[in-house]
Structure formats: C-alpha cells, structure tokens
Amino acid sequence: MVISADPRLGQELGFKTWMRIMFSKLKAAWARVTGGRAAGESDATSSIEYQGYLIRPTPYRTGGHYQTAGIIEKNFADGPKQHRFVRADTHHNRDDAVVFAISKAKQIIDLQGDRIFT
C-alpha cells in the first residue's frame, strides 16, 4: 500500500513509514502542549523557608533542558507578596535545576532583601 510520495526524496512512502512520521509529529505536538513533561512528571516541588521568605523553585523544560526559575514569597502586614525570577542558566535534569533555583533565590534574598518586592 502506498500512502503518498515524498517530493524531497522522489520516492513513495509505505504505510509503516507514513505511520512512523505521523506518530513522530503527534508526539512532538503533545510535548509542546504538555510543556515537555512525561506523564508522571509534575510541577510540584516543595517549598523551603529561608530567613522569613518562602522559596518555591519552578524550573521549566525548554529546548531539552530545564530553565532556572522560581518564586520568592513573603507575608507582610498588607498581605503576601511575590517575586518571580527566571535566569538564563539551564540544566540537564530537573533536580539540578531545582537545587540551583534555590541557591539563586537565597542569593537574591541576601543581596536585595525586601527590595525585590518594590
């Protein structure tokens, strides 16, 4: 059974080849929709407290690597405030990105303190 011709190669595609190409395209589309996470992988990462601030690492997958990102929160008299950060650093796995995001958040807190919320 011949499905179609591949004009780039000048040859006909068989059913199995066509199915493999279509599956590959569907898989890529699904990865874009889910942000590249596998079925069992979630965004949930535990928060840690540091000098009265709550640090939540939130690395995300981009281009096959994990981007350093996180949220720093603190409760004030007028309510909680958040500071979101994203850094250019990338990592090969999520665990390394989480550890680095926590260390980067601690550095931001040490250098800027409450000024990050202004």
SULJOHU-V37112 format. One record per helix or strand. SS is the DSSP state (H for helix, E for strand). FROM is the first residue (numbers start at 1). TO is the last residue. Records with the same first field share a line. If there is no record, write none. Layout:
SS = FROM-TO / FROM-TO
This chain:
E = 2-6 / 11-14 / 48-50 / 53-57 / 60-62 / 65-76 / 79-91
H = 15-34 / 94-117
